[in-house]
Each structure stands twice: as structure tokens, then as C-alpha cells.
Amino acid sequence: KEHKKIISKKFSKRRVKKITDCCETFYNYTFAFITIPTRHYEHINEAFIRVNSAGTPLSTADKLMSMITTFSFRHDIERLKAQLKPEDFRYIKDENIIQAIILILGTKSFTGLIRDKLIKNINDTKSVEHKNYKENIDKIKKAIRKSVDYLVNDIRVPSFNLLPFPLMIPVLSVFFYNNDNKNPTPKQRKEIKKWFWKTAVTPQSYSGGGYTKNVMADVI
């Protein structure tokens, strides 16, 4: 009632009724809760994926983000995306940023169980992987930004929507990271351009059944 008195002074009766009806809908809405008697994060994450798989299918990005339990990891991804230019490159999926991070950290695969295990280890503040991540995150983020800058300014990809494959960003990020984020030499520029156009005109390069092998081969 107190809230109704406050809003009635600022809005018309018609608007007050709409606001009141909306509030009552939320107040009277029934939420379903599931209690999981466990202290193990893996059990909770498994339950989350199983419950959601019965409704709208979870994307790979959803599943990956559900594995990220540390605030700093999520925050790093969000801040990095906000720094990408042109702005439409900020539409890159969280999945691609995570792929760049784990490829840079030396994963043997950026899909499946090997990927999931590395992500869990990065979340574990006592693990070697977490320490490696924290020590190198600034360099990693710079490598990803450099890869986007290079695609825009040197390869002349003006928009994220015109990028043939989003996976090109993680792969190019590995190059810049290993190159200490220095600008490529003329010879390296030639090889990067060759790689870009060869991949761009070959649809199966970074999509379809064998794309993971192609990506890992390019990273090596």
C-alpha cells in the first residue's frame, strides 16, 4: 500500500494499475526450487545441465559459462569483450573467448572432456592452471585484442559479421601471444594472409566434422 501511494503521486491511474498488476504477478508467481544435498560443484553443474536439457537446449557457451565459478574469470571475459573495437566485434561469443584462452594456455583440445577439465582447473585457485592463468591473463587479453585489430586493420575485415569463422580470432590470438604481442614481420604477414584466405574459402576448414583437427594444426 505504501508503494502504491508513492507511485500514485507520479503516474496516472491507468499507469498505476498496470504497475500494480505487474507487481502482483511477480509477488504471486510460483518458483520451482531443487535442493541438491552436496558440497561438490560437479554435482550441481551436472544437475543444472540435465534440468535445462529438458527445456530449451543449452548452447556450448551456456555449458562453458556454467563451469566458470570464479568471479574473476567471468569478469575478465566481460571486460575483454567491452574493449574490442570495432564495437560489433563485442558480439563474439563467450565460447570463442574461452577457446582463445585455453588454446593459449596450451590445451591439447578445445572441445570435450580435455577442455572441460582445463576450465575446471582454472577455476581451482589451488591449481597450477589457475596460477598460470592469473600470471598471464593480461598478456592473453592483449593477444586477443591484437588479433581483432589485425583482422580489422590489416586483413580488412570491417565487421564481425563479415568474419568467415569466429574461430579465426582464437587461432590468431595464439600467434600474437607466442609472438609476445609484437607486430608480425613481413614474412609472418604473408603467412597470416595466406592462412586467412585459405581458411575463408574452404568451408570445412573451421566447421563440420574435422574442424577441430584443422584448428589444432593451425595453432601448432
C-alpha positions as CSV (number, residue, x, y, z in Angstrom):
1,K,0.0,0.0,0.0
2,E,2.8,2.4,0.8
3,H,4.4,1.8,-2.6
4,K,1.0,2.4,-4.3
5,K,0.7,5.7,-2.5
6,I,4.2,6.8,-3.8
7,I,3.6,5.8,-7.4
8,S,0.1,7.2,-7.5
9,K,1.6,10.7,-7.0
10,K,3.8,10.3,-10.1
11,F,1.7,8.3,-12.5
12,S,-1.9,8.3,-13.9
13,K,-4.5,5.9,-12.5
14,R,-4.2,3.8,-15.7
15,R,-0.4,3.6,-15.3
16,V,-0.6,2.8,-11.6
17,K,-3.0,-0.1,-12.3
18,K,-0.5,-1.5,-14.8
19,I,2.3,-1.2,-12.4
20,T,0.3,-2.7,-9.6
21,D,-0.9,-5.7,-11.7
22,C,2.7,-6.3,-12.8
23,C,4.0,-6.3,-9.2
24,E,1.2,-8.6,-8.1
25,T,2.1,-11.0,-10.9
26,F,5.7,-11.2,-9.6
27,Y,4.6,-11.5,-6.0
28,N,2.2,-14.3,-6.7
29,Y,4.4,-16.2,-9.2
30,T,5.3,-19.7,-8.1
31,F,9.0,-20.6,-8.4
32,A,10.3,-24.2,-8.5
33,F,13.4,-25.0,-6.4
34,I,15.6,-28.0,-6.4
35,T,17.6,-28.8,-3.4
36,I,20.8,-30.8,-4.0
37,P,22.4,-32.2,-0.8
38,T,26.0,-31.9,-1.9
39,R,29.1,-29.8,-1.4
40,H,30.6,-30.8,-4.7
41,Y,30.3,-28.3,-7.5
42,E,30.5,-31.0,-10.2
43,H,27.2,-32.5,-8.9
44,I,25.5,-29.1,-9.1
45,N,26.7,-28.4,-12.5
46,E,25.6,-31.8,-13.8
47,A,22.1,-31.2,-12.4
48,F,22.0,-27.7,-14.0
49,I,22.8,-29.2,-17.4
50,R,20.4,-32.1,-17.0
51,V,17.4,-29.9,-15.9
52,N,17.9,-27.4,-18.7
53,S,18.3,-30.0,-21.4
54,A,14.7,-30.9,-20.9
55,G,13.6,-27.5,-22.0
56,T,15.5,-25.1,-24.3
57,P,18.7,-26.9,-25.3
58,L,21.8,-25.4,-23.7
59,S,24.3,-24.0,-26.1
60,T,28.0,-24.8,-25.8
61,A,28.6,-21.3,-24.5
62,D,25.9,-21.8,-21.7
63,K,27.6,-25.1,-20.6
64,L,31.0,-23.5,-20.6
65,M,29.9,-20.5,-18.6
66,S,28.2,-22.8,-16.1
67,M,31.6,-24.3,-15.4
68,I,33.1,-20.9,-14.6
69,T,32.6,-20.4,-10.9
70,T,35.2,-17.7,-10.1
71,F,34.1,-14.1,-10.5
72,S,37.4,-13.0,-11.8
73,F,37.3,-15.4,-14.8
74,R,33.8,-14.2,-15.8
75,H,34.9,-10.6,-15.2
76,D,37.9,-11.0,-17.4
77,I,35.8,-12.2,-20.3
78,E,33.2,-9.4,-19.9
79,R,35.9,-6.7,-19.7
80,L,37.8,-8.0,-22.6
81,K,34.7,-8.1,-24.8
82,A,33.9,-4.5,-23.8
83,Q,37.3,-3.4,-25.0
84,L,37.1,-4.9,-28.5
85,K,36.9,-2.5,-31.5
86,P,35.0,-2.0,-33.7
87,E,32.1,-2.4,-31.3
88,D,30.3,-5.1,-33.3
89,F,33.2,-7.4,-32.5
90,R,31.9,-7.4,-29.0
91,Y,29.2,-9.8,-30.3
92,I,31.8,-12.5,-30.3
93,K,30.5,-15.4,-28.2
94,D,31.9,-16.1,-24.7
95,E,32.7,-19.6,-26.1
96,N,35.2,-18.1,-28.6
97,I,36.9,-16.1,-25.9
98,I,37.2,-19.2,-23.7
99,Q,38.6,-21.1,-26.7
100,A,41.3,-18.4,-27.2
101,I,42.2,-18.6,-23.5
102,I,42.6,-22.3,-23.3
103,L,44.4,-22.6,-26.7
104,I,46.9,-20.0,-25.5
105,L,47.3,-22.0,-22.2
106,G,48.3,-25.0,-24.3
107,T,45.3,-27.3,-24.3
108,K,45.6,-30.4,-26.4
109,S,41.9,-29.9,-27.4
110,F,39.4,-27.1,-27.2
111,T,36.4,-29.4,-27.1
112,G,35.1,-32.2,-25.0
113,L,36.5,-33.5,-21.7
114,I,40.0,-32.1,-22.1
115,R,38.6,-28.6,-22.5
116,D,36.2,-29.1,-19.6
117,K,38.9,-30.4,-17.3
118,L,41.2,-27.4,-18.1
119,I,38.3,-24.9,-17.4
120,K,37.7,-26.6,-14.0
121,N,41.3,-26.4,-13.1
122,I,41.5,-22.7,-14.0
123,N,38.6,-22.3,-11.5
124,D,40.5,-24.1,-8.8
125,T,42.5,-21.4,-7.0
126,K,45.0,-24.0,-5.8
127,S,45.8,-25.5,-9.2
128,V,48.9,-24.9,-11.4
129,E,46.5,-24.0,-14.3
130,H,44.9,-21.2,-12.2
131,K,48.2,-19.8,-11.3
132,N,49.3,-19.9,-14.9
133,Y,46.1,-18.1,-15.9
134,K,46.4,-15.4,-13.3
135,E,50.0,-14.7,-14.2
136,N,49.3,-14.4,-17.9
137,I,45.8,-13.1,-18.2
138,D,46.9,-9.5,-19.1
139,K,49.1,-10.9,-21.9
140,I,46.3,-13.2,-23.0
141,K,43.8,-10.3,-23.2
142,K,46.2,-8.2,-25.2
143,A,46.8,-11.0,-27.6
144,I,43.0,-11.4,-28.3
145,R,42.7,-7.6,-28.8
146,K,45.7,-7.6,-31.1
147,S,44.1,-10.4,-33.2
148,V,40.9,-8.4,-33.7
149,D,42.9,-5.3,-34.5
150,Y,44.9,-7.2,-37.1
151,L,41.8,-8.7,-38.7
152,V,40.3,-5.2,-39.0
153,N,43.2,-3.1,-40.0
154,D,45.5,-5.5,-41.9
155,I,43.1,-8.2,-43.3
156,R,40.4,-5.5,-43.8
157,V,37.5,-7.3,-42.1
158,P,35.3,-4.3,-41.3
159,S,32.7,-6.1,-39.3
160,F,32.4,-9.2,-37.0
161,N,29.5,-10.3,-39.2
162,L,31.9,-10.5,-42.2
163,L,34.4,-12.7,-40.5
164,P,34.3,-16.1,-42.2
165,F,34.8,-18.0,-38.9
166,P,34.8,-16.6,-35.3
167,L,37.4,-19.3,-34.5
168,M,39.9,-17.3,-36.5
169,I,40.2,-15.0,-33.5
170,P,41.3,-17.7,-31.1
171,V,43.8,-19.1,-33.6
172,L,45.3,-15.7,-34.4
173,S,45.4,-14.8,-30.7
174,V,47.7,-17.8,-30.1
175,F,50.1,-16.4,-32.7
176,F,50.2,-12.9,-31.1
177,Y,50.6,-14.4,-27.6
178,N,53.5,-16.6,-28.7
179,N,55.0,-13.6,-30.6
180,D,55.0,-11.6,-27.4
181,N,52.2,-9.4,-28.9
182,K,54.7,-7.8,-31.3
183,N,53.6,-6.8,-34.8
184,P,54.3,-9.6,-37.3
185,T,57.3,-9.4,-39.6
186,P,56.7,-9.1,-43.4
187,K,57.2,-12.8,-43.8
188,Q,54.7,-13.5,-40.9
189,R,52.2,-11.1,-42.5
190,K,52.4,-13.1,-45.7
191,E,51.8,-16.4,-43.9
192,I,48.9,-14.9,-41.9
193,K,47.2,-13.6,-45.1
194,K,47.7,-17.0,-46.8
195,W,46.2,-18.8,-43.8
196,F,43.2,-16.4,-43.6
197,W,42.2,-16.7,-47.3
198,K,42.8,-20.4,-47.5
199,T,40.6,-20.9,-44.4
200,A,38.0,-18.4,-45.6
201,V,37.4,-20.1,-49.0
202,T,37.4,-23.6,-47.6
203,P,34.1,-24.0,-45.6
204,Q,35.1,-27.3,-44.0
205,S,38.2,-25.7,-42.5
206,Y,36.7,-24.5,-39.3
207,S,33.3,-26.2,-39.5
208,G,31.9,-29.7,-39.9
209,G,33.3,-33.0,-38.7
210,G,37.0,-32.5,-38.8
211,Y,37.3,-28.8,-37.9
212,T,38.9,-29.4,-34.5
213,K,41.9,-31.1,-36.1
214,N,42.3,-28.3,-38.6
215,V,42.2,-25.7,-35.8
216,M,44.8,-27.5,-33.7
217,A,47.0,-28.0,-36.7
218,D,46.9,-24.2,-37.4
219,V,47.6,-23.4,-33.7
220,I,50.7,-25.7,-33.8
